[in-house]
Amino acid sequence: VMGVAKAALEASVRYLAVDLGAKKIRVNAISAGPIKTLAASGIGDFRYILKWNEYNSPLKQTVTQEEVGDSGVYFLSDLSRGVTGEVHHVDSGYHVVGMKAVDAPDISTVKD
């Protein structure tokens, strides 16, 4: 269900960008990777998810709340005045690979 909902949200961004562009209204979205937060700590195996992202993303790190917030500031600023209909991924590049990196360790054997 999550994949369908996310695809619908991303499609809505594109449709709204077209519909509202003539009014100079920009519509964009931020797609964040897993972030260590108090709310996320309630998700079972969330540490595993964070480690997986760290080992398998091109930047070999998880993202922070500040990095996601900085992307929001970019979209709200004039720096993005020519940008609309985009989904900005803040996930250390994981969206471009989406699978286990060849040099990633076997996560089941890694200790925190």
C-alpha positions in Angstrom: 0.0 0.0 0.0 2.8 2.4 0.8 4.3 2.2 -2.7 0.9 3.0 -4.3 0.4 5.9 -1.9 3.9 7.3 -2.6 3.4 7.0 -6.4 0.1 8.8 -6.2 1.7 11.6 -4.1 4.5 12.0 -6.6 2.1 12.0 -9.5 0.0 14.6 -7.7 3.1 16.9 -7.4 3.5 16.8 -11.2 -0.2 17.4 -12.0 -0.4 20.2 -9.5 2.7 21.8 -10.9 1.1 21.9 -14.4 -2.3 23.1 -13.0 -0.9 25.9 -10.8 2.2 26.9 -12.9 0.3 29.6 -14.8 -0.4 31.3 -11.4 3.4 31.1 -10.6 2.7 28.6 -7.9 5.5 26.0 -7.6 4.8 22.5 -6.4 7.6 20.2 -5.3 8.1 17.4 -2.8 10.9 16.1 -0.6 11.4 12.3 -0.4 13.5 11.7 2.6 15.4 8.5 3.5 15.1 7.0 7.0 15.8 9.6 9.7 16.7 8.9 13.3 13.9 10.6 15.3 12.0 9.9 18.5 8.9 8.8 16.5 11.0 6.5 14.3 12.5 4.8 17.4 9.0 3.2 17.9 9.3 1.3 14.6 10.5 -2.2 15.1 14.0 -2.9 13.7 14.4 0.8 12.8 18.1 0.5 13.7 18.4 -2.2 11.0 16.8 0.1 8.5 19.3 2.9 9.4 22.3 0.6 9.1 21.0 -0.8 5.8 20.8 2.7 4.4 24.2 3.6 5.7 25.9 0.6 4.2 24.1 0.6 0.9 23.6 4.2 -0.1 26.2 5.8 -2.4 27.2 8.4 0.3 27.5 5.6 3.0 25.5 7.6 5.6 22.0 8.3 6.8 20.4 11.7 6.4 19.7 14.1 9.2 16.7 16.2 10.0 18.8 19.2 9.2 19.6 18.0 5.7 15.9 17.4 4.9 15.1 20.9 6.4 17.8 22.5 4.3 16.1 21.0 1.2 12.9 22.6 2.3 14.6 26.0 2.7 15.9 25.6 -0.9 12.4 25.0 -2.2 11.1 28.0 -0.3 13.8 30.3 -1.5 14.4 32.1 -4.8 17.2 29.6 -5.5 14.5 27.2 -6.7 12.4 29.8 -8.5 12.7 27.9 -11.8 11.9 24.5 -10.3 8.4 22.9 -10.2 7.0 19.4 -10.4 10.1 17.8 -8.9 10.6 15.2 -6.2 13.8 16.0 -4.4 15.4 12.9 -2.9 17.3 13.4 0.4 18.4 9.9 1.0 22.2 9.8 0.6 21.6 8.6 -3.0 19.8 5.3 -2.0 17.0 6.0 -4.5 19.5 5.6 -7.4 20.5 2.1 -6.4 17.7 0.6 -4.4 19.6 -2.6 -3.6 22.5 -4.0 -1.6 25.9 -2.5 -2.5 28.5 -5.0 -3.6 30.9 -3.7 -0.9 28.3 -3.7 1.9 28.9 -6.0 4.8 26.4 -8.8 5.7 24.3 -6.7 8.0 23.1 -9.7 10.1 26.7 -10.0 11.4 27.3 -6.3 12.2 27.1 -5.2 15.9 25.9 -1.7 16.9 
